[in-house]
Amino acid sequence: MRNCKHERTIVVSQYCGNPLSNYIEKNTFSFEDTKRIAYQILSGLNELHKRKVIHRNLSSDNVLLQENNIKLFNYGLYYMTDNGRLVSFPIL
């Protein structure tokens, strides 16, 4: 019998808040809210890019709103898996 080494990629991520898409469908943001949200999203992307990480899937479903704070979610798997080469499933 042949020995097979199986590796598994496990990603643990903090998920806190609600997707921005939930608020877009239900609420009208003020101009000040929109500026604050946009600024925080761009600041988060800037920090990721400084670390040479690309989000690749930025959408209102992957932007979490927790009180007055924005958190970017669902990024980095492509980066962590050597551009998808280390996993047997497609990463979009």
trRosetta pair geometry for C-beta under 8 A, 3 or more apart (Angstrom, degrees):
i j d omega theta_ij theta_ji phi_ij phi_ji
9 80 7.6 134 -159 119 124 113
9 81 6.3 2 -120 -94 162 109
9 86 6.9 108 -68 119 134 106
9 87 5.6 -58 10 -90 145 111
11 77 5.9 -43 -81 -97 156 102
11 80 7.3 133 -99 70 108 157
13 73 6.9 111 154 -151 135 83
13 74 7.4 107 143 -73 171 46
14 71 7.7 -81 99 178 104 151
15 64 7.1 177 -159 -86 61 156
15 73 6.5 67 -114 -134 76 136
16 64 6.6 114 81 145 47 148
16 66 5.4 24 127 -85 92 145
16 71 6.7 59 66 25 83 161
17 64 3.6 119 79 162 123 103
17 65 5.2 174 -179 74 124 30
17 66 3.3 -98 -83 -58 108 86
17 67 8.0 -101 -107 7 101 56
17 69 7.6 -122 -81 84 140 85
17 71 5.9 155 17 30 143 116
18 22 5.0 -62 155 47 116 145
18 23 7.0 118 102 -37 114 95
18 64 6.6 137 61 -152 19 76
18 65 5.8 -32 64 58 74 85
18 66 7.7 135 12 -78 61 59
19 22 5.2 109 71 -8 80 96
19 23 8.0 -159 104 4 53 83
19 60 6.5 89 165 140 97 69
19 61 4.9 -13 -152 -141 141 46
19 62 7.4 9 -129 -34 101 19
19 63 6.9 87 -156 67 63 56
19 64 6.2 -51 -90 -99 41 62
19 65 7.6 36 143 12 11 86
20 23 5.7 -60 -160 40 47 108
20 24 6.1 50 146 -27 76 105
20 37 7.3 115 -127 -163 130 134
20 60 4.3 -110 86 -162 102 82
20 61 7.7 -108 47 -58 77 17
20 63 4.2 0 -8 87 129 105
20 64 7.2 -128 -32 -92 77 14
20 65 5.4 104 -87 -29 70 110
20 70 7.7 17 -70 -130 120 101
21 24 5.5 -50 -141 33 35 115
21 25 6.5 35 161 -19 65 105
21 59 7.5 11 -57 139 121 92
21 60 3.9 118 -66 116 79 109
21 61 5.0 -4 -8 -72 137 63
22 25 6.3 -61 -157 34 26 108
22 26 6.6 -7 159 6 62 118
23 26 6.1 -76 -141 51 31 94
23 27 5.0 -32 -173 33 76 118
23 29 7.4 59 144 -61 115 105
23 65 6.0 0 -15 32 145 155
24 27 7.4 -57 -91 54 13 75
24 60 5.7 -26 -5 -168 144 155
29 33 4.0 -130 -170 92 99 126
29 34 4.9 126 115 -58 127 82
29 37 7.0 -45 -156 -1 159 140
30 33 4.6 101 51 4 76 102
30 34 7.0 -140 93 -5 41 86
31 34 5.7 -55 -150 36 32 113
31 35 6.4 33 152 -19 65 104
32 35 5.8 -52 -148 36 32 111
32 36 6.3 31 154 -19 65 107
33 36 5.7 -58 -148 38 30 111
33 37 6.2 28 156 -17 66 108
34 37 5.9 -54 -144 38 28 109
34 38 6.2 27 158 -17 64 110
35 38 5.9 -57 -144 40 27 109
35 39 6.1 30 157 -22 64 109
36 39 5.8 -55 -146 35 27 113
36 40 6.4 23 157 -15 63 107
36 68 7.3 -48 153 -171 143 92
37 40 6.0 -59 -149 38 29 107
37 41 6.4 29 154 -19 65 107
37 63 7.9 79 -175 157 104 139
37 65 7.5 -28 -118 -100 112 113
37 70 5.9 118 -143 -68 65 135
38 41 5.8 -55 -147 36 31 111
38 42 6.2 25 157 -13 66 109
39 42 6.0 -60 -147 42 27 107
39 43 6.2 30 154 -21 65 108
40 43 5.5 -51 -142 36 31 113
40 44 6.3 34 156 -20 63 104
40 69 7.1 175 -149 -158 153 50
40 70 3.8 131 117 33 133 126
41 44 5.8 -57 -153 36 29 111
41 45 6.4 26 152 -16 64 107
41 58 7.9 102 -171 -162 115 126
41 63 6.1 -22 -103 -123 112 134
41 70 5.8 -75 -61 145 67 156
41 72 7.1 109 -136 -75 66 101
42 45 5.6 -52 -144 39 34 111
42 46 6.2 40 153 -24 65 104
43 46 5.6 -52 -148 33 30 115
43 47 6.6 31 153 -19 63 103
44 47 5.8 -54 -151 34 32 110
44 48 6.5 32 152 -17 65 104
44 70 6.7 -113 -25 108 137 107
44 71 7.6 142 -108 -147 150 30
44 72 4.5 157 151 -20 144 122
45 48 5.6 -53 -149 36 35 113
45 49 6.2 32 154 -18 67 107
45 55 6.6 -59 -116 -24 89 128
45 58 7.4 3 -91 -93 119 148
45 72 7.2 130 -63 -76 64 154
46 49 5.8 -57 -147 38 29 109
46 50 6.5 37 152 -25 63 102
47 50 5.7 -48 -150 28 32 115
47 51 6.8 17 154 -5 62 107
48 51 6.0 -72 -158 46 33 102
48 53 4.4 -90 -172 79 87 99
48 54 7.1 127 140 -94 118 19
48 55 6.2 59 123 -53 168 84
48 72 7.2 -65 -44 79 134 159
48 75 6.7 -39 -126 138 147 152
48 76 8.0 -126 -140 -69 114 93
49 52 7.2 38 -170 -85 38 26
49 53 7.2 -109 -75 58 28 57
49 54 7.3 50 -96 -90 73 61
52 79 7.8 143 119 -138 76 131
53 75 6.6 94 152 145 116 113
53 76 5.5 -12 -159 -99 130 83
53 79 5.0 -52 -128 -49 81 169
54 75 7.8 -142 111 -164 35 109
54 78 7.2 -46 72 78 94 129
54 79 6.9 150 35 -60 70 113
55 58 4.6 54 115 -53 144 96
55 62 7.5 138 -178 126 119 143
55 72 6.6 -89 -111 -179 126 134
55 75 4.3 -60 -131 -115 66 127
56 75 6.9 140 34 -133 82 80
56 78 5.4 46 6 9 164 149
56 92 7.7 174 149 133 114 45
57 62 5.9 115 115 -37 90 164
57 74 5.9 -71 87 123 126 110
57 75 6.9 -165 46 -91 91 70
57 92 7.0 87 -85 108 117 78
58 62 6.1 -127 -133 76 37 126
58 63 7.4 46 -162 -50 79 100
58 72 7.5 -40 -114 -143 93 111
58 75 7.9 20 -71 -82 75 117
59 62 5.2 82 50 16 71 99
59 63 7.5 -141 96 -5 37 91
60 63 5.8 -55 -140 36 40 109
61 74 8.0 -2 113 24 88 150
62 72 6.7 24 143 -165 90 66
62 73 4.9 -146 -163 71 67 81
62 74 4.5 -96 -127 48 113 117
62 75 7.3 106 174 -45 132 88
63 70 6.0 -20 -174 -163 97 105
63 71 7.6 149 -164 74 49 44
63 72 6.3 -28 -107 -106 65 57
63 73 7.1 -171 -82 20 17 91
64 70 7.1 138 75 -162 52 51
64 71 4.4 -21 64 63 106 96
64 72 7.7 -171 19 -83 83 8
64 73 5.2 69 -20 -27 111 128
65 69 7.6 151 -156 81 48 45
65 70 6.2 -24 -100 -103 63 65
66 69 5.1 -22 70 67 88 95
66 70 8.0 165 26 -90 73 18
66 71 6.3 25 5 -5 115 115
72 75 6.0 2 141 -3 111 135
74 77 7.9 -33 -172 -7 58 114
75 79 8.0 27 156 10 76 119
76 79 5.0 -61 -153 45 54 115
76 80 5.5 50 152 -23 85 106
77 80 5.7 -55 -138 40 31 108
77 81 6.1 12 165 -5 65 114
77 91 5.7 -155 114 -141 108 133
78 81 6.4 -73 -146 45 22 97
78 83 6.2 18 173 -128 85 39
78 84 5.9 -23 -137 -48 74 86
78 91 4.9 170 -89 130 78 135
79 83 7.7 20 -103 -68 32 51
81 84 5.5 48 103 -94 117 25
81 85 6.8 169 143 46 80 51
81 86 4.3 -144 -165 53 74 102
81 87 4.9 -28 -156 -11 144 107
81 91 6.4 147 57 -28 142 156
82 85 4.5 -57 102 49 105 105
82 86 4.9 96 31 -24 105 107
84 87 6.3 -75 -160 47 55 97
84 90 7.1 8 -156 -150 134 43
84 91 4.4 -152 -100 34 106 114
87 91 6.7 83 61 -38 134 113
